[in-house]
Amino acid sequence: MSKILSKSLVIAVLFITVFSTSLWGFNVAGRGFLDSFYSSLQLLVLEADFDGIASPLNWQLEFARFVLPLFTILAIISFLTAYLVRQSHFFKVSQTIPNNIFWCR
């Protein structure tokens, strides 16, 4: 198995585990499945709605509300890094071979 595939698999398993934990936490708090799913998705973008949940949140929600946004932040950092690396390679090639026209996809 390649290194990139195994890294992606580990990240996917971690995401599914944390997302399932948030579903479990909202379900324990008394919400239905669809409401729990929607609220878990809101945790990814830092707009979670904790109205109607008892003041001390259960450990599942405490864990998920701190870990799930990290996946969003890491995805943005990964995208920006890949983009900047690609642009730097293009810049290096364009500087090493002057007077050429490059067709980009």
C-alpha positions as CSV (number, residue, x, y, z in Angstrom):
1,M,0.0,0.0,0.0
2,S,1.4,3.4,-0.9
3,K,2.3,5.9,1.7
4,I,-0.3,8.5,0.4
5,L,-3.1,5.9,0.4
6,S,-2.3,4.7,3.9
7,K,-2.2,8.3,5.2
8,S,-5.5,9.0,3.6
9,L,-7.0,5.9,5.0
10,V,-5.9,6.8,8.5
11,I,-7.3,10.3,8.2
12,A,-10.6,8.9,6.9
13,V,-10.9,6.4,9.8
14,L,-10.1,9.2,12.3
15,F,-12.7,11.5,10.7
16,I,-15.4,8.8,10.7
17,T,-14.6,7.9,14.3
18,V,-14.9,11.5,15.5
19,F,-17.9,12.3,13.4
20,S,-19.6,9.1,14.8
21,T,-18.7,10.3,18.3
22,S,-20.5,13.6,17.7
23,L,-23.5,11.8,16.4
24,W,-23.5,9.6,19.5
25,G,-23.2,12.7,21.7
26,F,-26.1,14.5,20.1
27,N,-28.2,11.4,20.3
28,V,-27.4,11.0,24.0
29,A,-28.4,14.7,24.4
30,G,-31.9,13.8,23.1
31,R,-31.8,14.8,19.4
32,G,-33.0,12.6,16.5
33,F,-30.6,11.2,13.9
34,L,-31.1,13.8,11.2
35,D,-30.8,16.7,13.7
36,S,-27.7,15.0,15.1
37,F,-26.3,14.6,11.6
38,Y,-26.9,18.3,10.8
39,S,-25.5,19.5,14.1
40,S,-22.4,17.3,13.6
41,L,-21.9,18.9,10.1
42,Q,-22.2,22.3,11.8
43,L,-19.3,21.4,14.1
44,L,-17.1,21.2,11.0
45,V,-17.6,24.9,10.3
46,L,-17.7,26.2,13.9
47,E,-21.4,27.0,13.9
48,A,-22.8,24.3,16.1
49,D,-26.1,24.8,17.8
50,F,-26.1,23.6,21.4
51,D,-29.5,25.1,22.3
52,G,-31.7,22.6,24.1
53,I,-28.8,20.6,25.5
54,A,-28.0,20.5,29.2
55,S,-25.4,23.0,30.3
56,P,-22.6,20.6,31.0
57,L,-22.1,18.9,27.6
58,N,-21.4,15.2,27.6
59,W,-17.9,14.0,26.9
60,Q,-18.7,13.0,23.3
61,L,-19.8,16.5,22.4
62,E,-16.9,18.1,24.2
63,F,-14.4,15.9,22.3
64,A,-16.1,16.3,18.9
65,R,-16.5,20.1,19.2
66,F,-12.8,20.5,19.6
67,V,-11.5,17.8,17.2
68,L,-13.9,18.1,14.2
69,P,-12.9,21.7,13.3
70,L,-9.3,20.5,13.2
71,F,-10.2,18.4,10.1
72,T,-11.5,21.5,8.3
73,I,-8.4,23.5,9.3
74,L,-6.1,20.7,8.1
75,A,-8.0,20.3,4.8
76,I,-7.5,24.0,4.1
77,I,-3.8,23.9,5.0
78,S,-3.3,20.8,2.9
79,F,-5.1,22.4,-0.1
80,L,-3.0,25.6,0.2
81,T,0.2,23.7,0.6
82,A,-0.5,21.6,-2.5
83,Y,-1.4,24.7,-4.5
84,L,1.7,26.7,-3.5
85,V,3.9,23.7,-4.2
86,R,2.4,23.4,-7.7
87,Q,2.8,27.1,-8.3
88,S,6.4,27.1,-7.1
89,H,7.2,24.2,-9.5
90,F,5.6,26.2,-12.4
91,F,7.6,29.2,-11.4
92,K,10.9,27.3,-11.3
93,V,10.3,25.7,-14.7
94,S,9.3,29.1,-16.2
95,Q,12.5,30.7,-14.8
96,T,14.9,28.0,-15.9
97,I,13.7,27.8,-19.5
98,P,13.2,31.4,-20.7
99,N,11.4,32.4,-23.9
100,N,9.1,29.4,-23.9
101,I,5.3,29.3,-23.9
102,F,3.6,27.0,-21.4
103,W,0.2,25.7,-22.0
104,C,-1.7,25.1,-18.7
105,R,-4.6,22.8,-18.1
